[in-house]
Amino acid sequence: MTSKGIFRRLLSLLLLAWALGFIWFAVFLPRPVIEPMRTDGVVALTGGSGRIPHALGVIEKGYARRLLVSGVDREVRPREFAAEYEVPPRLMQCCIVLGYDAVDTRTNAMETVRWVRENRVRSVRLVTTDWHMRRAAFDLSEAAPKDLIIIEDAVASKPSFKILFIEYNKFVARVLAWTVGW
């Protein structure tokens, strides 16, 4: 067999693996947690509808004591956040931290790890949209202390093919970058 033939077979194999991976990614999206499940804290990543209300529900039901909202726009003040999501002042004061440092999924993980360490959190519920969960959980698990328990609590959505396609490729790129040490 020529080197051209080997290359074609290898390329075909890689394309098949990518396509099967995409099917798995799109069909078996992460699911919400079946209640009740308690953790020390909950982290909601901004950027998708339903994430923050879901995380607030976790706090209000007593399934976690603290909430970090990671990736909040620097223009948003706590009072505005509380008004937007109808958060009672006592809950806002005791239990909710707005994180302003994250601008993407990797920096969400770094911001979360700082919050986990500062608050001595041993278990955390990660709240993000179902199509985003795998990459968010991957980045958090890579950045977090190895003994941190991470519970994935996906917010169900109806993502478009485009969103799934883009997110799958971001996830594959992130895993490949981690594999080669970037």
FENZIUR-V941532 format. One line per field, one symbol per residue. ss: DSSP state (H for helix, E for strand, L for the rest). Layout:
ss: ???
This chain:
ss: LLHHHHHHHHHHHHHHHHHHHHHHHHHLLLLLLLLLLLLLEEEEELLLLLHHHHHHHHHHLLLLLEEEEELLLLLLLHHHHHHHHLLLHHHHHHHEEEELLLLLHHHHHHHHHHHHHHLLLLEEEEEEELLLHHHHHHHHHHHLLLLLEEEEEEELLLLLHHHHHHHHHHHHHHHHHHHLLL
